Amino acid sequence: MAVTFDLFGTLVDADTPADPAAAVARELRDRDVAVPDDFDEAYREVHIDAPPGAEVPLPAHVSAALGSRGVDGPNNAARRAVVAAFDPDVERRPGAEAAIEAAREVGPVAVCSNCSVPELVRRTLIRADLKGAFDGVVTSVGCGWRKPDSRAFEAVARRIEVSPADLVHVGDDPETDGGVTEVGGHFVDVAETPLAEFDPEVLR
């Protein structure tokens, strides 16, 4: 058995931009990109035909949004703008450390996070003083699949060398995190079982 945790809204709170399109646009302008007047509209459009369940990295989406308006983002500007726009203050949620300790009594412990922004999960773990607390970290931007797609859970299971059916996934969103049940695993909802109340028996 192994325990995987969702990150945002489960282990940490992070102040991501209320208006992502505006935040990215500001960072693009700071990098001398000629942001189109209707960038907000372009940002909301679908530009990359990805299969169901696949993650589209946000820098790729932003590059495609600019390209749809005839704008080029040189020198990897889209990626640098996205990374800068999503640079949040982070606070570890109450009970997170104790929950991770309880999980470690059950088996390997990992993070499985939906996140389309490169580097964001790594920086978040560092700022929450959780770097090195896990046996594996899998992100949707890294593995290519978003929860609840079974391939996201299969990816984290491979990372920590267990069967997907042996996963106990802890999260705050039954629609996404609850997808672990499709691979035979078990979902623990922090709305019903707060982190501070975790013990090894809750996770078995």
Secondary structure, DSSP 8 states (H G I E B T S, - for coil): -EEEE--BTTTEEE---SSHHHHHHHHHHHTT----TTHHHHHHS--S---TTB---HHHHHHHHHHTTT---TTTHHHHHHHHHS---EEE-TTHHHHHHHHHTTS-EEEEE---STTHHHHHHHHTT-TT--SEEEEHHHHSB-TTSHHHHHHHHHHTT--GGGEEEEES-TTTGGGGGGGT-EEEETTTS-GGG--TTTT-
